[in-house]
Each structure stands twice: as C-alpha cells, then as structure tokens.
C-alpha cells in the first residue's frame, strides 16, 4: 500500500467510481502508472476523475471524441488500455 496520503486518497477515488467498468478502467490506469507520475500528471489524473464515467468510458472505447482539453501524453497513455486485465 502506498504511504503517501494523497495517493491513497486518489487510489480510493479511482477504484470507487460507481460502475465496475469505470473502476477497472480508471483504477487500473492509476495502478499501472501512478508511480511514474510527477505533480502535473497527478493533477491531470485528479481532474480526469471529476469527469463523468460515461464520458471517460466513451473516450476509452472510442465511441465519443476526446475533447481538446484532454488531449496529450497522459490521454494517449490512457487510451492504450494496456492496463485493463481481461479475464
């Protein structure tokens, strides 16, 4: 478990989105990448978590376009979905 209180709070929020699909997507992204994030990337992720699950999932599945404000390296990494475990 992470000893950083901020990261523990973010992790909890990432894994408690309201839908299982969003939990696995947002939480999985956090688990896979958070250890490498700097302050700016962490802030980006915290802002992402303020978005609606339907929008985040639509972006991830490519059913709705990603708004310009979210474009960039973090979203590129998120859209790879290489952190979602398929069982």
BALO-517970 format. One record per residue (C-alpha): x negated, y, z. Coordinates in steps of 0.25 Angstrom, whole numbers, plus 2048, in hexadecimal, padded with zeros to 3 digits. Layout:
residues N
+-----+-----+-----+
!  px !  py !  pz !
+-----+-----+-----+
!   X !   Y !   Z !
...
+-----+-----+-----+
***
This chain:
residues 87
+-----+-----+-----+
!  px !  py !  pz !
+-----+-----+-----+
! 800 ! 800 ! 800 !
! 7FB ! 80E ! 7FD !
! 7F6 ! 816 ! 809 !
! 7FA ! 823 ! 802 !
! 807 ! 828 ! 808 !
! 80B ! 830 ! 7FB !
! 808 ! 823 ! 7F2 !
! 810 ! 81B ! 7FB !
! 81C ! 824 ! 7FA !
! 81A ! 825 ! 7EB !
! 81A ! 816 ! 7EA !
! 826 ! 814 ! 7F2 !
! 82E ! 81E ! 7E9 !
! 828 ! 817 ! 7DD !
! 82D ! 80A ! 7E1 !
! 83B ! 80F ! 7E6 !
! 841 ! 815 ! 7DA !
! 84F ! 810 ! 7DB !
! 84E ! 805 ! 7CF !
! 846 ! 7F9 ! 7CF !
! 841 ! 7FD ! 7C1 !
! 83C ! 80B ! 7C5 !
! 836 ! 805 ! 7D1 !
! 82E ! 7FB ! 7C9 !
! 82A ! 806 ! 7BF !
! 827 ! 812 ! 7C8 !
! 822 ! 809 ! 7D3 !
! 81A ! 801 ! 7CA !
! 813 ! 80D ! 7C4 !
! 810 ! 812 ! 7D1 !
! 80A ! 805 ! 7D6 !
! 801 ! 803 ! 7C9 !
! 7FC ! 811 ! 7C8 !
! 7FD ! 81A ! 7D5 !
! 7EF ! 816 ! 7DA !
! 7E9 ! 81D ! 7CE !
! 7F1 ! 82A ! 7CF !
! 7EC ! 838 ! 7D2 !
! 7F4 ! 842 ! 7D9 !
! 7FA ! 847 ! 7CB !
! 7FE ! 839 ! 7C7 !
! 804 ! 836 ! 7D5 !
! 80C ! 843 ! 7D4 !
! 811 ! 83F ! 7C6 !
! 816 ! 832 ! 7CB !
! 81D ! 839 ! 7D7 !
! 824 ! 842 ! 7CC !
! 828 ! 836 ! 7C4 !
! 82F ! 82F ! 7D0 !
! 838 ! 83B ! 7D0 !
! 83E ! 838 ! 7C2 !
! 84A ! 82F ! 7C1 !
! 847 ! 820 ! 7C0 !
! 850 ! 81F ! 7B3 !
! 846 ! 82A ! 7AC !
! 839 ! 823 ! 7B1 !
! 83E ! 815 ! 7AD !
! 843 ! 81B ! 79F !
! 835 ! 821 ! 79D !
! 82E ! 814 ! 7A1 !
! 837 ! 80C ! 798 !
! 836 ! 816 ! 78C !
! 845 ! 818 ! 78C !
! 844 ! 827 ! 78E !
! 839 ! 830 ! 78B !
! 82F ! 835 ! 795 !
! 831 ! 844 ! 798 !
! 825 ! 84C ! 794 !
! 822 ! 850 ! 7A3 !
! 81F ! 841 ! 7A6 !
! 816 ! 83F ! 79A !
! 807 ! 83C ! 79D !
! 7FE ! 831 ! 7A2 !
! 806 ! 82D ! 7AE !
! 812 ! 82B ! 7A6 !
! 80A ! 824 ! 79B !
! 805 ! 81A ! 7A6 !
! 813 ! 819 ! 7AC !
! 819 ! 815 ! 79E !
! 80F ! 80A ! 79C !
! 818 ! 802 ! 7A7 !
! 80B ! 7F9 ! 7A9 !
! 80E ! 7F9 ! 7B8 !
! 81C ! 7F3 ! 7B7 !
! 81B ! 7E4 ! 7BB !
! 824 ! 7DB ! 7B3 !
! 828 ! 7CE ! 7B9 !
+-----+-----+-----+
***
